[in-house]
Amino acid sequence: MSKATWRVLRRREAGGGLRRIGVLLAAALLPVVSTAAPGHAAAAEPRGGHAPLAPADLTVGDRARPLDVEGAPLFGWRPRDVDPGERQTAYQIRVARTGAGPGGSRQVWDSGKVVSARQAYVAYDGPELPGGTGYTWTVRTWDRTGAASPWAARAAFDTGISDATWQASWIRRTTDDKDDYTLARKEFTVGASPVVRARLYVAASQQYRAYVNGRLVDRGAAYAYPDEGYYQASDVTRDLKAGRPAAIGVLAHWYGPGQGRPAGEPGLLARLVVEHADGSRQVVVSDGSWRVARGPWLSLPYRNDDGRDYIEGVDGRTVQRQRGWDRPGFDASSWQSPQVVGVHPAGVFSHLRSQQTRLAYRTVRPVTVTRLDSGAVVADFGTIIPAVPQVRFARGVSGRTIDMRAGYVRNADGTVSDSAHDNQKTDLSYQYIQHDGAQTFQAYTYEGFRYLQIDDPGEPLSASSIAAVVQHTDADPARAATFRSSDPTLDAVAELMRRSALYDSQEQFLDTPTREKGQFLGDSVDVSRALMAGSGDRALTARAIREFAESQARYWPDGRMNAVYPNGDGKRDIPDYTEMFPGWVWEYYLNSGDRATLAATYPASAAVADYIRRYIDPATGLVTKLAGGSGAYQYGIIDWPNRYGYDTDTTARTTVNILAVDALRRTADQAAALGRPKAEAAALRADAAKLAEAVNDRLRRPDGIYTDGLKADGTQSTHASQIANAYAVAFGIAPEASVDTIADHLVSLKLQMGPMTANWLLTALHRAGRDDQVLARFTDRTSLGWANILARGGTFTWESWEAPDDGQSLSHGWGATALVDLQQDLLGLNVTGTAATTLRIRPPRDTELSHAEGTVWTQAGTVGVRWNTTAHGTQVKVDIPVNVTAEVEVPLADGRVPKAGGAGPDGASAPRFEGVRNGRAIYTVGSGHSTFTPAV
């Protein structure tokens, strides 16, 4: 293990490929040839010399300090132990209520000792917890010897509030503005007793920033239907002082329908609850006593007709006049009273729930700033970022208009391109009208861009004058995956994919942060997989899964799902996006162990399965003309935007049928995991088997290669696309005897699948034993693929491999999903059990890589893997978290079984040698550090 990887593991310790699961589990059941090699007798149960350490990394719903927990809290923690080979055998949780005044703090639940290895999404099972209340909790664990750990340091959470609890009114400014920026404020005096706890709850349609006494305390986006609205909660205890005047200010922004944004209506709802040391409680709510005014934004046209953001222009003179609007003592006598919709729930605003995901923000500076001969200044931020620009002027002149534009590409003369071709048909311009003196322009709504040009700023600007506020979902940086290998291009590709997935994860998953900015189902599946693998985030995936299940309830009684949800253009679907849903849910469950989300969304997966079943033609046994889509998407999108010759005249499409098999299988897996009637899962598996048989009987050529499907007259397509054949191998449809032939066909085509689907080519190549070709596809800088993006100057995965030529998006996160394949195939780490309770570590063979190492955060903790080839064979080092068992498969060298050593005192917990399988020595290891060295 390199020093860098070791430092990552130790820092995380101090701080407190999953779709293939069926294949992995099947492999685990293959016969193992016992060789009883010298020095490799089965190891005794590891000795335990110490009690466990206190658990660390306590979470509720996989969040460290949530303020809005709804329903039964779901607890998580990381067991710790200095002894190797350890596991958790039991736990005990205690929850206490916090509060001021007599009896304010008291224990509300003690689970008692629960014999269980579960450590993730463990449900609270005590008395109902009142809403809007603070709690602390702790946990201790027992190890395999029965020794108990100390109690963990107490963690905290708050419960959310119900619709009935708000007792606040929805308000808005009376206006016809289509791009509505409204300032809303309320002054009050804090009670005389010291403030011990204060929470601000805000909901707004569609964006807001909340301030208390001039400090920004919260900002959010709630792109949801009014009957599925979101709110956020913030801790503002430190902002309020007893007996002092205070002000709440909210800047609310509503801009109508767009891709990923329902129209709804403008509205703001706020509730501040202040608890005092004497037990008294003060509540301030939005109502008719608030004052509202138009914000300093200009009325400008749309940036495009997809996402339908408006071009941003700000009048700095109005900013100056409104300075201090969010502080006590501001003169708002000229402001108007708000329009009051009614006490929540009111009007269209019928329901709110906690958002449970937040955004993270950081300010970055340009890597270079260039002054052009024209006087314009161009800032290069080095990579494409989802951000708002920020420019500080030292010597503004009242009334001077500063024109700015962001962009993806620079022209030959150094200016930032404003062409539709280069910028996803999006006008990325900004406008600012100065006031006299020093001032800062900052836009409100993020866009994707790399460059910012400021035309004629009227003064010198440097890197210290220009910035961008980057935003993305609030993934814990400590969970970020690492990867390093002997191939610098592969390392760069890994970082490209990790960053792209994170930047494409905003208030919802996106296709791109510039053009549509919509949560497309297919894009969400891809970006979600990469976000979980690269950043360890679970919350955004759980939210998106539930939202797409809601799209089915809102629009599709036949079991389909919306192609984009939420969205501004209502009901529309893409059939094969719907087919992806059950597999996505299952993969999330395997990553997280979140049974609550699995149970809540199982009816949606079951409805998808029934939708598919209805389109199986009895005459052929194939899914035919799967209803849905329109235009180029009718009966299925297949791939996008380039289908590389796929025969779309087929009505029983091979890709659609294979995805249907997967949907049926994964729904069956869900049914079994939830303990539903055995006949339910059995029927799903039987239908999947019949469909797979029909695919193999009717959609293959005599040589075993898959065609693109059947025509309406029942004849077979003459085209054998790469995607049809990759799917057949990747999803376990192809008979084993045909895999080598299909793999030769796949290799001959290099890469003829778009970034949306190309990960399945890598999966197929790996299953066929062609890891050398997996590496080639990742690192070929001259052919289509990820390395070619880097070779052509890309810093974000693209919508298509040909994007710069075709005017497609240069910031599409779906190509990042192959990060999962890189971790599974080239690092060699696979999760085989729910919530990473079991792993398989299998370094690749027969590639040009000489070493690879990395860390991957799993629900059980961070796993470290390092392998390198030597003159004598492959050396493997692994670090396994407590409560996890790993199967390590080490390639044999000249038939010699490697030497194995475990971490811990006196060699306790030595890896257990299981035998030899497929030219690899198989070991079972528990937690701690283990090393496998070639025998000389």
Secondary structure as UniProt FT lines:
FT   HELIX           3..14
FT   HELIX           18..20
FT   HELIX           21..28
FT   TURN            38..39
FT   STRAND          53..60
FT   TURN            61..62
FT   STRAND          74..80
FT   TURN            84..85
FT   STRAND          90..97
FT   TURN            102..103
FT   STRAND          106..110
FT   STRAND          114..115
FT   STRAND          122..123
FT   TURN            131..132
FT   STRAND          134..142
FT   TURN            144..145
FT   STRAND          155..159
FT   HELIX           163..165
FT   STRAND          169..172
FT   STRAND          180..189
FT   STRAND          195..205
FT   STRAND          207..212
FT   TURN            213..214
FT   STRAND          215..221
FT   HELIX           226..228
FT   STRAND          229..235
FT   HELIX           237..239
FT   TURN            242..243
FT   STRAND          245..254
FT   TURN            259..260
FT   STRAND          267..276
FT   TURN            277..278
FT   STRAND          281..285
FT   TURN            288..289
FT   STRAND          291..294
FT   STRAND          312..315
FT   HELIX           316..321
FT   TURN            322..326
FT   TURN            328..329
FT   TURN            333..334
FT   STRAND          339..343
FT   TURN            347..348
FT   STRAND          352..354
FT   STRAND          359..364
FT   STRAND          368..371
FT   TURN            373..374
FT   STRAND          377..396
FT   TURN            398..399
FT   STRAND          401..407
FT   TURN            412..413
FT   TURN            420..425
FT   STRAND          429..433
FT   STRAND          437..442
FT   STRAND          447..454
FT   TURN            463..465
FT   STRAND          466..473
FT   HELIX           477..479
FT   STRAND          482..485
FT   HELIX           488..503
FT   TURN            513..516
FT   HELIX           521..535
FT   HELIX           539..555
FT   TURN            557..558
FT   HELIX           575..592
FT   HELIX           595..613
FT   TURN            614..615
FT   TURN            618..620
FT   HELIX           631..633
FT   TURN            634..635
FT   TURN            644..645
FT   TURN            648..649
FT   STRAND          652..653
FT   HELIX           654..673
FT   TURN            674..675
FT   HELIX           678..698
FT   TURN            702..703
FT   STRAND          709..710
FT   TURN            712..713
FT   HELIX           722..730
FT   TURN            731..732
FT   HELIX           736..748
FT   TURN            755..757
FT   HELIX           758..767
FT   TURN            768..769
FT   HELIX           771..779
FT   HELIX           786..791
FT   TURN            792..793
FT   TURN            801..802
FT   HELIX           803..806
FT   HELIX           813..818
FT   HELIX           819..821
FT   HELIX           822..827
FT   STRAND          829..831
FT   HELIX           834..836
FT   STRAND          838..841
FT   STRAND          851..858
FT   TURN            859..860
FT   STRAND          861..870
FT   TURN            871..872
FT   STRAND          873..880
FT   TURN            882..883
FT   STRAND          885..891
FT   TURN            894..895
FT   STRAND          899..902
FT   HELIX           905..907
FT   TURN            908..909
FT   STRAND          912..917
FT   TURN            918..919
FT   STRAND          920..925
FT   STRAND          928..933
//
